[in-house]
Structure formats: C-alpha cells, structure tokens
Amino acid sequence: MTSPDGRRSPAPVGAPSREKLLVLLGAVALAGLLLTVGLGLALYYLTHPASAHPVSAAGTAPSQVPPGRAATGPRPPGDLVLARRDDLAARPMRAGSAADAQPSVLSTRDPGFIVLPASTTAGPVGVPAGFTHTPAGALAQLAAIDTAALDSASLAGVRAVIEGWAAPGGPTAATWSGVAAMADFLTAAGLPEGKTPDLAFSATPMMGLVKAADGADWVVACVDFEVDATLSRTARVALADCQRMAWSGNRWVIGPGAEPATPPSIWPGTDAAIDAGYQELRGG
C-alpha cells in the first residue's frame, strides 16, 4: 500500500510480507514433494523387501545341502517330499518391475476368478481364521494374515502376526520377508519403529493364484494386494506375497521351509497381472 506522499506504508503488524508468503508457500510445496517422493520410495521398498533370498530354518540357502546329509544317493521318503516341495516353492514366476506395481490401465480381458471361503472364527492376534481345508481356504488364510500384518503399520504388529501364524521351521519375526519389508518402508518414510498415529495402511487382496499344491495339506498360495499408504497424502501400489501354506490341526498356517520365489507385484486388473496368472478374488 502507498501513502498519498508516495511512500510505501508499512505492513500491518503481524501480517506476513509478500516475500515471507512466497518462502512459506515454497516450503509447503517442498514438504509436499518430499512427502510424496518419500512415500513413493517407501512403497517401492515395500514391494522389494531386503530379504529377497531368505535362508531356511537351519540357516542354509535352499540350494545348499545341510551338514551331515549326502548330496547324492537314495533319500528317505520324507526327504523326497521335502525336496519336491522345495522345488515347487522355488519355481520362478513371471518377472515384475517397479513400474508394474504402479496404478495402470485396466485390462478389458476376463481374468477369471477364485471364490474365497468365509472366515468362521478368529485366530491368533485376532486374524480371521476357520477357512476351509482347500486350496482356496489356504489362499484366503494367507490374505487374512498379510492384511493383518500390513494394516498394523508397525514392526511390532508384523512380528506378532508371524509369531502367531508360522509353523515351526517356518519364517520367524527375525527372518520373515514381511518384517523386512515393513522395516524398509518405515526407514524410507523416515518413521520410527513403533506405530505412528499419522500413518495408515490399507491392504486389500484383489487377485491371487495357487502356484502349487502337494496333497491336501500343502499349498503355495500367492496374493496380489492393492496397498494404500496414507501419511498426510495417500500413495498406492501393488504388493504380492507367496507363502507355503500347511494344514495344521484345524487351520492353515505358513509352513516350514524357505519362503517361495518372489512373486511379481503387479497392479491388479491389468494385462500384466492377467499374464502372470493372477485371477480376481471374490468372497464366498
């Protein structure tokens, strides 16, 4: 504002100058950019966990021969079963990329669908349970396990889930790829270990497949999720997980052995997802 004598009037007390407003707006824009980039980077780490090559419960890579066991010669029947299941779990899947995991154009093709049975009870850590003793039941149980782990948005929550849902000899709170993925996410997002009130995860199982089955009690199930991460802003990404599912007593659990080959995280409903063999998941 200019006075009658041509001099600029001082800004009202407490009113920000134009320069300060520009600096403030620039800082807000930069913070928003950093937040968006950080959240996107964090989600990238979530789809590419650090433990891409997990070791077995004995601490050896799946291809190695445990101490004291001959690499050749006849194997006991139990060893033959384990070897067959190791081969089925380790069978590579279609390669994916970070770009595949981003929201993309949906396909007009029909992917087919898998009807997931309904939960009839609650299991450890409140995870839905009571799914049928079928491959679709194993798929539904894995979807419930992973959803609970991701929705916890914390390392403690993910650890509690795997501790309640892994059989002896299976993944642990120290080795599970889900724990490593959450740790990578929180690190990339610059968040502490504990649950952050400002962070919200929403994992929705959208597609899936049964990679392999060996008898009625063992299945390699794979679920492809849409994951929404909100930290002031929301970022979306696809995240896929495969696990050995074993029937134990009256429920499916994550079974013993090394985790299966890493599946491709592909945006659900796209041509790439269909080409990878994923089908739509429907509730029963």
C-alpha positions in Angstrom: 0.0 0.0 0.0 1.3 3.5 -0.9 0.6 6.7 1.1 -0.5 10.0 -0.5 3.1 11.3 -0.4 4.3 8.3 -2.4 5.9 6.4 0.4 5.1 2.7 0.9 3.1 2.2 4.1 4.5 -0.4 6.5 2.7 -3.8 6.5 0.2 -4.2 9.3 1.7 -5.6 12.5 1.5 -9.4 12.3 0.8 -9.6 8.6 3.4 -11.6 6.6 5.2 -9.8 3.9 4.9 -11.0 0.2 8.5 -12.4 0.4 7.6 -14.4 3.6 4.5 -15.7 2.0 6.5 -16.9 -1.0 9.0 -18.6 1.2 6.2 -20.2 3.2 4.4 -21.4 0.1 7.7 -22.7 -1.3 8.4 -24.6 1.9 4.9 -26.1 1.9 5.3 -27.2 -1.7 8.7 -28.7 -1.0 7.4 -30.5 2.1 4.6 -31.9 0.0 7.0 -33.0 -2.7 9.3 -34.7 -0.2 6.4 -36.4 1.4 5.1 -37.7 -1.9 8.5 -38.8 -3.1 9.3 -40.3 0.3 6.1 -42.2 0.5 6.5 -43.5 -3.1 10.1 -44.6 -2.3 8.9 -46.2 0.8 6.2 -48.1 -1.1 8.8 -49.2 -3.6 10.8 -50.7 -0.8 7.7 -52.4 0.5 7.4 -54.2 -2.9 11.1 -55.0 -2.9 11.9 -56.4 0.6 15.5 -56.6 1.6 15.2 -60.4 2.3 14.8 -61.4 -1.3 16.8 -64.5 -0.7 15.6 -65.9 2.6 17.5 -68.8 4.3 16.0 -71.9 5.6 15.3 -72.5 9.3 18.6 -74.3 9.5 20.4 -71.2 8.3 21.3 -72.6 4.9 20.2 -71.5 1.5 17.6 -73.8 -0.1 20.1 -75.0 -2.7 22.7 -76.0 -0.1 22.9 -79.5 1.5 22.5 -79.5 5.3 25.6 -80.7 7.2 25.7 -84.5 7.6 23.4 -85.3 4.6 24.8 -86.7 1.4 24.1 -84.8 -1.7 23.7 -88.0 -3.7 22.2 -91.4 -3.2 18.8 -92.6 -2.1 16.7 -90.3 0.1 14.2 -91.3 2.7 10.5 -90.8 1.6 10.2 -87.8 3.9 13.2 -86.1 2.2 11.7 -86.8 -1.2 8.6 -84.9 -0.2 10.6 -82.0 1.2 12.7 -81.9 -2.0 9.6 -81.9 -4.2 8.0 -79.1 -2.2 11.2 -77.1 -2.2 11.3 -77.3 -6.0 7.6 -76.3 -6.3 8.1 -73.3 -3.9 11.3 -72.1 -5.6 9.9 -72.3 -9.1 10.4 -68.8 -10.6 7.4 -66.7 -11.6 7.0 -64.0 -14.2 9.4 -61.1 -13.6 7.9 -57.9 -12.4 9.1 -54.3 -12.2 8.5 -51.2 -10.0 6.5 -49.8 -12.9 4.2 -52.9 -12.9 3.3 -52.1 -9.3 2.0 -48.6 -10.0 -1.6 -47.8 -10.8 -2.1 -48.5 -14.5 -4.7 -49.1 -17.3 -7.1 -51.9 -16.5 -7.5 -54.7 -19.0 -10.7 -55.5 -20.8 -9.9 -59.2 -20.6 -11.6 -61.5 -18.2 -9.0 -62.8 -15.7 -11.3 -65.4 -14.2 -11.9 -65.6 -10.5 -11.4 -67.6 -7.4 -14.1 -67.7 -4.7 -12.6 -67.4 -1.3 -14.4 -69.1 1.6 -15.6 -67.1 4.5 -13.9 -67.0 7.9 -15.7 -68.8 10.6 -13.7 -67.8 13.7 -10.8 -65.6 14.8 -7.3 -67.0 15.3 -4.1 -65.7 17.0 -3.7 -61.9 17.1 -7.3 -61.6 16.0 -6.6 -62.7 12.4 -9.7 -64.2 10.7 -9.4 -68.0 10.6 -11.6 -71.1 10.2 -11.1 -71.2 6.4 -11.9 -74.5 4.6 -9.4 -77.3 4.2 -9.0 -76.5 0.4 -6.5 -74.6 -1.7 -9.0 -71.6 -1.8 -9.0 -71.8 2.0 -5.2 -71.6 2.1 -5.4 -68.6 -0.2 -8.0 -66.9 2.0 -5.9 -67.5 5.1 -2.8 -66.0 3.6 -4.8 -63.0 2.5 -6.0 -62.6 6.1 -2.5 -63.0 7.6 -0.9 -60.5 5.2 -3.8 -58.0 5.6 -3.4 -58.0 9.4 0.4 -57.6 9.2 0.2 -54.7 6.7 -2.7 -52.9 8.4 -0.8 -52.9 11.7 1.6 -50.4 10.1 4.3 -51.3 12.6 7.1 -53.7 13.1 5.6 -54.9 16.4 2.4 -55.7 14.6 4.0 -57.6 11.8 6.2 -59.6 14.2 3.1 -60.5 16.3 1.3 -61.8 13.2 4.1 -64.1 12.0 4.8 -65.4 15.5 1.1 -66.5 15.7 0.8 -67.9 12.2 4.1 -69.7 11.3 4.7 -73.3 11.9 8.0 -74.5 13.5 10.7 -74.3 10.9 8.8 -71.5 9.0 9.5 -67.8 8.9 10.2 -66.0 12.2 10.0 -62.4 13.4 13.7 -62.2 12.5 13.5 -63.8 9.1 10.1 -63.1 7.5 10.2 -61.0 4.4 7.1 -59.2 5.7 9.1 -57.9 8.6 12.0 -56.8 6.4 9.5 -55.1 4.0 7.9 -53.1 6.8 11.3 -52.1 8.2 12.4 -50.9 4.8 9.1 -48.9 4.4 9.4 -47.2 7.8 13.1 -46.4 7.1 12.4 -44.9 3.7 9.5 -42.9 5.1 11.6 -41.6 7.9 9.3 -43.1 10.5 10.1 -44.6 13.9 9.7 -48.3 14.7 6.5 -48.1 16.7 3.1 -47.5 15.2 2.8 -43.9 14.0 -0.7 -42.3 14.5 -0.3 -40.3 11.3 0.4 -43.4 9.2 -2.4 -45.6 7.9 -2.1 -48.7 5.8 -5.0 -50.4 4.0 -4.2 -53.7 2.3 -6.9 -55.1 0.0 -6.4 -58.6 -1.5 -7.5 -58.1 -5.2 -6.1 -61.0 -7.1 -4.4 -64.3 -6.4 -3.3 -67.7 -7.6 -2.5 -71.2 -6.4 1.1 -71.7 -7.6 1.3 -75.3 -6.5 -0.3 -78.0 -4.3 1.1 -81.3 -3.0 -1.6 -83.4 -1.4 -4.5 -81.9 0.6 -2.3 -80.3 3.4 0.2 -78.2 1.5 -0.3 -75.3 -0.9 1.9 -72.5 -2.3 -0.6 -69.6 -2.3 0.0 -66.1 -3.8 -2.0 -63.0 -3.2 -1.7 -59.7 -5.1 -2.8 -56.7 -3.0 -3.6 -53.1 -3.5 -1.9 -51.2 -0.7 -2.8 -47.7 0.2 -0.4 -45.9 2.5 -1.5 -42.5 3.9 0.8 -40.1 5.6 -0.9 -36.7 5.1 -1.2 -37.9 1.5 -2.1 -41.3 0.0 0.1 -43.4 -2.3 -1.0 -46.6 -3.9 1.0 -49.6 -5.0 0.6 -53.3 -5.7 2.2 -55.8 -3.4 2.3 -59.6 -3.9 3.2 -62.3 -1.5 3.6 -66.1 -1.9 3.9 -68.5 1.1 3.9 -72.2 1.8 0.6 -72.9 3.5 0.4 -76.0 5.6 -2.7 -77.5 7.2 -2.0 -77.9 11.0 -4.7 -79.3 13.2 -7.7 -77.3 12.2 -6.2 -74.3 10.4 -3.9 -73.2 7.7 -0.5 -71.7 8.8 2.6 -70.6 7.0 4.5 -73.8 6.7 8.2 -74.7 7.3 10.9 -74.1 4.7 12.4 -71.2 2.8 9.9 -68.7 1.5 8.8 -69.3 -2.1 10.3 -67.4 -5.1 9.4 -63.7 -5.0 6.2 -63.1 -7.0 5.6 -60.1 -9.2 3.8 -57.2 -7.6 1.5 -56.1 -10.4 -1.3 -53.6 -10.4 -4.5 -55.7 -10.1 -6.7 -56.0 -13.2 -4.0 -55.1 -15.7 -2.9 -57.2 -18.7 0.4 -57.8 -16.9 -1.4 -59.2 -13.9 -3.5 -61.5 -16.0 -0.4 -62.6 -18.0 1.2 -63.5 -14.7 -1.7 -65.9 -13.9 -3.5 -63.8 -11.3 -7.2 -64.2 -11.0 -9.8 -61.9 -9.3 -10.6 -62.8 -5.7 -14.2 -62.9 -4.7 -15.8 -63.5 -1.3 -18.0 -66.6 -0.9 
